[in-house]
Each structure stands twice: as C-alpha cells, then as structure tokens.
Amino acid sequence: MSLSGLIEHASQAILPTRPLSSLVHRLTQIETPAIKNASIDFLLKHFDIDMSEARQEDPHAYRSFNAFFTRELKADARPLAPEPALLCPVDGRISQLGAIENSTIFQAKGRSYTSAALLADAAAAKTYDNGQFATIYLAPNNYHRIHMPLDARLTHARFVPGRLFSVRPSTAQAIDALFARNERLVLHFDSALGPFVLVMVGALFVGSMETVMEGKISPPHSRNIRDFDYRERTPRLQRGEELGRFNMGSTVILLFPQNSMAWADDLAPGTVVRMGQALGAPRS
C-alpha cells in the first residue's frame, strides 16, 4: 500500500463513523431557513448542480437540506432508453464493471471482494458465479434517487451492518473489500431476465438509506442483520420506477448471472452515466 493509501486507511479507521453520520443526518433535517439555506448555498457553490432539471427549481423552497439533496426531477429530465435495454438506475460515474471471476468482484487495482461477502449470503452469491457486475459511484452533485433498471419483483432484502467508510475513489483504492465492509442494503429481484441484485452501499455521512417499500432503513445504524421477506407481498416495480434514495453520496452495485446480459460497449471505469440511459442489454 502506498503512503497516501496508508494515511487514507488509518484516518478512516479511527473516525467514529457511525456517530458522525448520525450527526450529519440530524443536521440535514434542520428546517431553520438560515441554517438550511446556508448549507444548500454551500453545496451549490462547490458543486455543479443543474437546478433547471428539478421539479422545484428554487433551492431555498426546500424544507431542509436533505429535501433539497434528494430533490425530485422533472418528468422529462431523464428519458428512458427503449426496451429491452437495461436502464442505469442512478446518476453517477462507473467505478468498475465486468465479469465476476472466481466469485471475486474487482474494486480497484490490488483491491477486490467476494460476492458472498458483499451479499452476506454465500448460497445466494453462487447464483452470480461468473456473472457480471457494475459499480456506480454517486458524487454529492448527482441526483440521489435510485430507480429500477428493468421490470422486476422484489423477493428479499437484507440490511447488512458494517462500517461507514467514505466510498470516494481514493478510499476504494486504499481499503480492501470496502463495499463488503460498509453498511449496505442488498435487494434481490426476479425478472424476465432472471434474478439480479441491486446493492445500496452506505458511506461516511450517508445518514440515510431508504426504499419505497420500507421507508427509512437507516439510521439507526443497527449492528444486526435485518431481513425483509417479500414473498407474501411481492412488490412488482416497473423499469424506471423509483426504488429508493440516499442522503449524501454513495454507491450502487448491480449483479447479474452468467450469460444473462451484456454491458453497453461505450461503458468503462470513469464513464459518467445518467439514470435511464442504456447500461446494457439481454444476451440474445
């Protein structure tokens, strides 16, 4: 590990990440105009955010910083690629994508993790042996709602407790198995394409992960695994439909079984993506 990597790892390891993230979550809920407007103005000054895409274009009209951060977009802001394309579920940047080789997912040079560790379920991970993965990083300026990549039924979800390391690229290069160590929500789906998984990875200052089915999943930052069984109620979601949202920046990981789909040819690490564009397509 390089000196910068050692410093990054050490600084992350000693931080009280859960208390800090819970504090940030509380601060983002403040509705006092002077406080929440100052926070919003700071973000607008330091990040390129296009408010013309938002349903509510006036940034100070949002009741809190979190409401601004998870703002809804206009109906035509993210047109959906025509079927049968697999839709990109979020705005962000491709961190990595490719094959799951020997049950191992590539994170960064010299860094990896297993699908079993990511899902916290060795049996479920076997479905994705030699399959495909895509990791998408959401920066603070991105749209932070998560949408369905294709029509599917949610069958099971698992909240996996963990650390709340930053997920920015420099941290991914410094900390091994980062995404399998952080707090995360693993969502299992069944579709016409077969099963797939979407993982919402929490991170430092990501004070909230929520879904349209359950509402807020965290905080509190539980230290226990929580399972949500949907076999009796089986929520069916349409491609492009909202699935959940993050507070602050984080990461989404998709897993697909072997020979089920192929990523679009124009995607590579570093590619900027937007919700609704074609991320891939079923293999013929």
C-alpha positions as a printed NumPy array, in Angstrom:
array([[  0.   ,   0.   ,   0.   ],
       [  1.318,   3.469,  -0.83 ],
       [  1.972,   6.061,   1.883],
       [ -1.112,   8.015,   0.816],
       [ -3.109,   4.78 ,   0.954],
       [ -1.859,   4.041,   4.462],
       [ -2.818,   7.538,   5.605],
       [ -6.252,   7.221,   3.973],
       [ -6.848,   3.837,   5.599],
       [ -5.648,   4.971,   9.037],
       [ -7.667,   8.18 ,   9.014],
       [-10.83 ,   6.285,   8.035],
       [-10.224,   3.529,  10.599],
       [-10.019,   5.848,  13.614],
       [-13.013,   8.02 ,  12.76 ],
       [-16.212,   7.408,  14.793],
       [-18.11 ,   6.962,  11.525],
       [-21.499,   5.951,  12.936],
       [-21.821,   8.893,  15.36 ],
       [-20.552,  11.303,  12.702],
       [-23.015,  10.002,  10.119],
       [-25.912,  10.14 ,  12.598],
       [-24.962,  13.734,  13.456],
       [-24.883,  14.722,   9.78 ],
       [-28.264,  13.092,   9.272],
       [-29.749,  15.191,  12.087],
       [-28.166,  18.358,  10.709],
       [-29.582,  17.72 ,   7.229],
       [-33.1  ,  17.605,   8.716],
       [-32.913,  21.134,  10.203],
       [-35.661,  23.345,   8.79 ],
       [-34.456,  26.7  ,  10.167],
       [-34.187,  28.827,   6.989],
       [-30.864,  30.496,   7.791],
       [-29.167,  27.169,   8.539],
       [-30.611,  25.002,   5.78 ],
       [-30.247,  27.739,   3.132],
       [-26.589,  28.292,   4.049],
       [-25.951,  24.551,   3.672],
       [-27.723,  24.46 ,   0.32 ],
       [-25.824,  27.522,  -0.924],
       [-22.516,  25.929,   0.096],
       [-23.29 ,  22.83 ,  -1.984],
       [-24.398,  24.897,  -4.97 ],
       [-21.211,  26.977,  -4.787],
       [-18.855,  23.993,  -4.676],
       [-20.614,  21.523,  -6.985],
       [-22.067,  21.762, -10.467],
       [-25.798,  21.228,  -9.852],
       [-28.335,  21.947, -12.579],
       [-31.455,  23.184, -10.786],
       [-33.33 ,  23.575, -14.093],
       [-33.811,  19.777, -14.001],
       [-35.523,  19.857, -10.603],
       [-39.293,  19.886, -10.226],
       [-38.779,  22.686,  -7.706],
       [-36.11 ,  24.951,  -9.196],
       [-35.857,  27.35 ,  -6.23 ],
       [-33.251,  25.787,  -3.904],
       [-34.467,  27.746,  -0.881],
       [-38.008,  26.418,  -1.283],
       [-36.993,  23.018,   0.101],
       [-37.905,  22.485,   3.737],
       [-34.467,  21.077,   4.665],
       [-31.055,  20.363,   3.206],
       [-31.984,  16.683,   2.895],
       [-35.156,  17.539,   0.969],
       [-33.009,  19.574,  -1.415],
       [-30.379,  16.846,  -1.677],
       [-32.948,  14.165,  -2.55 ],
       [-34.936,  16.509,  -4.783],
       [-37.311,  15.141,  -7.389],
       [-36.577,  15.81 , -11.065],
       [-38.983,  16.954, -13.754],
       [-40.813,  14.145, -15.511],
       [-38.844,  14.599, -18.75 ],
       [-35.415,  15.164, -17.156],
       [-34.344,  11.527, -17.516],
       [-35.849,   9.903, -20.632],
       [-35.739,   6.105, -20.514],
       [-33.865,   4.142, -23.158],
       [-36.28 ,   1.941, -25.143],
       [-36.756,  -1.694, -24.219],
       [-35.146,  -4.167, -23.966],
       [-32.283,  -2.003, -22.675],
       [-31.253,  -2.409, -19.066],
       [-31.568,   1.072, -17.559],
       [-28.91 ,   2.754, -15.491],
       [-30.545,   3.042, -12.034],
       [-28.75 ,   6.229, -10.93 ],
       [-26.797,   9.278, -11.969],
       [-23.096,   8.835, -11.275],
       [-19.836,   7.55 , -12.64 ],
       [-18.855,   3.976, -13.444],
       [-16.314,   2.9  , -10.862],
       [-15.794,  -0.603, -12.248],
       [-17.716,  -3.148, -14.307],
       [-17.063,  -6.515, -15.823],
       [-17.059, -10.22 , -15.021],
       [-17.322, -11.795, -11.584],
       [-14.309, -14.097, -11.773],
       [-13.996, -16.962,  -9.287],
       [-16.704, -15.284,  -7.18 ],
       [-14.487, -12.192,  -6.926],
       [-15.502,  -8.63 ,  -7.771],
       [-12.82 ,  -6.129,  -8.807],
       [-12.798,  -2.931,  -6.727],
       [ -9.605,  -1.121,  -7.756],
       [ -6.033,  -2.025,  -8.594],
       [ -4.951,  -4.544,  -5.981],
       [ -8.37 ,  -4.445,  -4.285],
       [-11.277,  -6.877,  -4.523],
       [-14.003,  -8.621,  -2.528],
       [-16.168, -11.697,  -2.915],
       [-19.803, -11.713,  -3.942],
       [-20.551, -13.827,  -0.847],
       [-19.09 , -11.121,   1.415],
       [-20.973,  -8.367,  -0.404],
       [-24.333, -10.141,  -0.146],
       [-23.604, -11.602,   3.316],
       [-25.057, -14.796,   1.866],
       [-22.79 , -17.482,   0.376],
       [-25.685, -19.523,  -1.05 ],
       [-27.267, -16.546,  -2.841],
       [-23.873, -15.479,  -4.191],
       [-23.481, -18.766,  -6.113],
       [-26.206, -17.549,  -8.495],
       [-23.778, -14.872,  -9.695],
       [-20.652, -17.001, -10.135],
       [-19.034, -15.972, -13.448],
       [-21.749, -13.371, -13.911],
       [-21.481,  -9.62 , -14.413],
       [-21.191,  -6.666, -12.045],
       [-21.283,  -2.885, -12.295],
       [-20.299,  -0.442,  -9.559],
       [-21.598,   3.136,  -9.854],
       [-20.365,   5.948,  -7.616],
       [-22.692,   8.859,  -6.786],
       [-20.962,  12.165,  -6.054],
       [-22.591,  14.936,  -3.979],
       [-23.745,  16.793,  -7.106],
       [-25.617,  13.787,  -8.521],
       [-29.338,  13.099,  -8.437],
       [-29.702,  10.806,  -5.425],
       [-32.811,   8.768,  -6.119],
       [-32.434,   5.168,  -7.278],
       [-34.665,   3.714,  -9.981],
       [-35.424,   0.262, -11.346],
       [-33.2  ,  -0.975, -14.195],
       [-35.973,  -3.237, -15.537],
       [-39.383,  -4.666, -14.64 ],
       [-38.95 ,  -6.977, -11.657],
       [-40.408,  -8.376,  -8.462],
       [-38.622,  -7.729,  -5.18 ],
       [-38.312, -11.065,  -3.367],
       [-35.982, -10.384,  -0.452],
       [-33.903,  -7.634,   1.114],
       [-31.126,  -7.821,   3.68 ],
       [-29.71 ,  -4.953,   5.696],
       [-26.083,  -5.737,   6.481],
       [-24.417,  -3.721,   9.264],
       [-20.881,  -2.514,   8.789],
       [-18.511,   0.397,   8.762],
       [-19.272,   3.74 ,   7.169],
       [-16.037,   4.425,   5.336],
       [-16.05 ,   7.027,   2.589],
       [-16.64 ,   5.466,  -0.836],
       [-14.834,   8.116,  -2.857],
       [-12.367,   6.72 ,  -5.427],
       [ -9.279,   7.359,  -3.289],
       [-10.768,   5.297,  -0.454],
       [-11.711,   2.479,  -2.842],
       [ -8.056,   2.374,  -3.88 ],
       [ -6.834,   2.307,  -0.267],
       [ -9.199,  -0.017,   1.629],
       [ -9.576,  -3.638,   0.58 ],
       [-13.114,  -5.069,   0.321],
       [-14.52 ,  -1.601,   1.   ],
       [-18.03 ,  -2.273,  -0.311],
       [-18.267,  -5.589,   1.531],
       [-17.257,  -3.88 ,   4.794],
       [-19.597,  -0.891,   4.706],
       [-23.188,  -0.852,   5.873],
       [-25.443,  -1.81 ,   2.943],
       [-28.867,  -2.894,   1.786],
       [-28.956,  -5.927,  -0.533],
       [-32.082,  -6.109,  -2.72 ],
       [-32.872,  -9.378,  -4.551],
       [-35.118,  -9.275,  -7.617],
       [-36.698, -11.728, -10.035],
       [-37.282, -10.583, -13.622],
       [-37.851, -11.883, -17.135],
       [-34.076, -11.697, -17.485],
       [-33.712, -13.887, -14.4  ],
       [-32.576, -12.949, -10.892],
       [-30.448,  -9.919, -10.177],
       [-29.211,  -7.974,  -7.174],
       [-29.   ,  -4.243,  -6.512],
       [-26.891,  -3.234,  -3.518],
       [-27.165,   0.192,  -1.893],
       [-23.86 ,   0.842,  -0.09 ],
       [-23.832,   3.293,   2.779],
       [-20.877,   5.573,   3.395],
       [-19.41 ,   8.224,   5.663],
       [-22.004,  10.993,   6.156],
       [-24.644,   8.96 ,   4.271],
       [-27.052,   9.442,   7.116],
       [-29.987,   7.733,   5.48 ],
       [-30.84 ,   4.914,   3.096],
       [-34.485,   4.31 ,   2.339],
       [-36.722,   2.369,  -0.019],
       [-40.222,   2.989,  -1.304],
       [-41.336,  -0.257,   0.377],
       [-39.981,   0.252,   3.89 ],
       [-39.199,   3.941,   4.151],
       [-36.048,   4.735,   6.131],
       [-33.798,   1.717,   6.666],
       [-31.004,   3.577,   8.448],
       [-30.402,   5.326,  10.738],
       [-30.437,   3.922,  13.33 ],
       [-27.2  ,   2.208,  12.307],
       [-28.037,  -1.248,  13.592],
       [-25.295,  -3.742,  14.39 ],
       [-27.52 ,  -6.685,  13.447],
       [-28.51 ,  -8.15 ,  10.088],
       [-32.16 ,  -7.475,   9.257],
       [-34.067,  -9.479,   6.663],
       [-37.194,  -8.362,   4.789],
       [-39.134, -11.22 ,   3.181],
       [-41.372, -10.081,   0.319],
       [-42.624, -13.476,  -0.875],
       [-46.097, -12.867,   0.573],
       [-46.498,  -9.313,  -0.716],
       [-44.133,  -9.475,  -3.71 ],
       [-43.778,  -5.804,  -4.741],
       [-43.638,  -5.523,  -8.533],
       [-41.761,  -2.489,  -9.802],
       [-41.6  ,  -1.14 , -13.347],
       [-38.401,  -0.149, -15.151],
       [-37.659,   3.485, -14.368],
       [-39.819,   3.478, -11.231],
       [-38.285,   4.932,  -8.071],
       [-36.837,   2.283,  -5.743],
       [-35.12 ,   4.288,  -3.019],
       [-32.761,   7.124,  -2.225],
       [-29.53 ,   8.113,  -0.478],
       [-28.767,  11.062,   1.726],
       [-25.36 ,  12.373,   0.574],
       [-23.151,  10.47 ,  -1.888],
       [-22.678,   6.724,  -2.082],
       [-22.512,   3.681,  -4.355],
       [-24.836,   1.244,  -6.125],
       [-23.678,  -2.216,  -7.229],
       [-25.541,  -4.452,  -9.702],
       [-25.003,  -8.216, -10.063],
       [-26.341, -10.402, -12.89 ],
       [-25.932, -14.156, -13.516],
       [-23.689, -15.62 , -16.174],
       [-24.872, -15.193, -19.795],
       [-27.935, -13.138, -18.827],
       [-26.86 ,  -9.712, -20.089],
       [-24.005,  -7.684, -21.549],
       [-22.84 ,  -4.194, -20.643],
       [-23.016,  -1.456, -23.279],
       [-19.825,  -1.16 , -25.352],
       [-19.31 ,   2.514, -24.502],
       [-19.033,   1.946, -20.743],
       [-15.719,   1.86 , -18.901],
       [-14.345,   2.903, -15.494],
       [-14.743,   6.66 , -15.243],
       [-17.697,   6.907, -17.643],
       [-20.331,   9.412, -16.487],
       [-23.815,   7.873, -16.549],
       [-27.345,   9.144, -16.016],
       [-30.417,   7.405, -14.748],
       [-32.439,   5.995, -17.641],
       [-29.658,   5.552, -20.204],
       [-28.913,   2.088, -21.605],
       [-26.495,   0.344, -19.261],
       [-26.693,  -2.987, -21.038],
       [-28.996,  -5.426, -22.817],
       [-30.07 ,  -9.072, -22.549],
       [-27.859, -11.558, -24.335],
       [-29.646, -12.961, -27.383]])
